[in-house]
Each structure stands twice: as structure tokens, then as C-alpha cells.
Amino acid sequence: MPVAIITEEAPLPVGHYSQAMKAGDFIFVSGQIPLNPLNDDLIEGDIKIQTRLILRNIEAILVAGSSSISKVVKLTVYIRNFSDFSAVDSVFAEFFIGEPPAREVVGVNKLPKDAEIEISAIVLAN
């Protein structure tokens, strides 16, 4: 039976969904945009700062689910400006040392709250 993962260490959902769901051996993290978990303000500006914040928020969700960022197997990245790709990729290199997870990057027109980037993850639970 799937179990919701909820933590106040990451931004609470802005709609009717869970931060993540633990199902069997996996955790499915909902798309995260660069929201400050202290006040839910959208962080704008430097895409590297936004990407780091999102990955830290994902990390907090995973810790709440008894997992870790090192167990990420797949990421989906949605970005509004493909010229940000190299900067986003450089931040991923900071978080994923060694063999990085599988990933796709999708260019989109619009994201929730007019964010520039959104990231979701599939992670090993154990």
C-alpha cells in the first residue's frame, strides 16, 4: 500500500498531491519548484541557486522517507529556458558524485507559479 511522505522541511504542496509517495521499493517525488520551505516564496534569478534549492528540498523529502539523494535513480527536469541547461547540469554534478542518475530535460512553456524549473525524482526507498 502506498504511503505519503510529508515534511515541513520542504515546501508543502501547492495543490492536491503529496510531496512524495513511497510504494514498494521506490519513492516517487512530486515535481518541486524553487520554493523556500520557510515561507513558500518562489526564488527567482540565478538558475543555479534555484536548482540547488530544489535538490535540497528533494533531499529533505527523501530523508523524511528514510532514503537519501544518493539513492536517486531517475530525474525529470522541466525548464523554461534551454540556455540554462549547462548551469543546471553543473549543479547536478555537485549533488550526484560518481555515476549520476538517469535523467531527461524537457523544455516547457509554463510551470506552476511561473517558475523557471521543476524537478521530480524516482528513488530507491531502501
N, C-alpha and C positions, 0 to 999 in steps of 0.2 A: 504494500500500500504506500503510495507516495506521501511524503511528509514535507510540509512547507518549512522553509528556513527564513527566519525573520530576525534581524538585528538592528538596533538603533545606532550601531557603529557605521552603518552605511545608510544612504538616503532611503527613506521609506517609499514604497511605490506611489507613483503619481496617478494610478488608475486601479482597475480591478484585476490585480495579478499579484503573485508572490515575488519576493526578491529572488528566490530560488526554490527549486523542488528537488528533494532527494528521492530517487526512485531506484531501487536495487543498488547496483554498484556505481551509480552515477549521480552527479548533481548537475542540474540544468539551471544556470544563472540567467535570469532575465536580462534583457538589454539595459545597460547602465549608461546614463549620460553624465556629463561632468557637474554633478550636484554636490555642493558642500554638505556633508552629513550633519553639521551642526545647525544649519539654518535653512537647508534646502534651496539655497541660492544657486542659480546657474553660473558657473565660472566661464568667462569668455576670455578671448585674447589668445595667448600663446598655446598652440595646439599641443605642445609637449607637456605643459602644465595640466591641460585638460586630460590628456591621455594618462598621465601619472595618477591623477585623482581617480579616474575611473578604475584603473587597475588596483589602486589601494582599496577602493570601495568593494571591488570584486573579492579582493583578498580578505577583507573583513567579513563578507558574507560566507566565504569558504571556511574561515576559522570558526564562525558560528555553527557551521555544518560539520565540524570536526574533520576538515580537509585542509588543503593549502594550495597556494598558487603554483607550487611545483608539480601539482597533480593535474594541471590543465592539459587536456588532450586536444581541444578544438576551440577556436575563437572565430567569431564572426564580427567583422568591423564594418560599420556603416559610416562613411564620411561624405560631407557635402562638397569638399574641395580636394580633388585628387592631387593638387600640388602639395598638399600636406602629407602625402604618403611617406616620403623619406623621413620626415620628422617623427611621425607616428611609429614607423619601423624602428627608429633609433631608440625610442623609449621601450619598445618591446624587448630589445636587446639588453636593456638594463634589468628587466624583470625575469626574463627567461634565458638563463645561462645554460650552456650546453645545447642539447637538442631541443629546439623550440617546438611548441605545439603546432598542429595543423591549423591553417587559417585561410580565410578568404576576406578580401576587402571589396566592399560594394559601394559604388558611388550612388548617392541618393540626392533627391531634390530638397527634401524637408525631413526634419526629425522632431520628436517631441520637444516642446518649449523652444523651438528654433535652435537647438543645439547643433554644433558643428560635427560631433562624433558620438557614436553609440557603439558599445561593445557587449556581446553576450558570450557565454562560455559553456562548454561541456567539460566536466571534471570528474576524475575518479573520486569516489566517496571514501574509499579505504586506503 
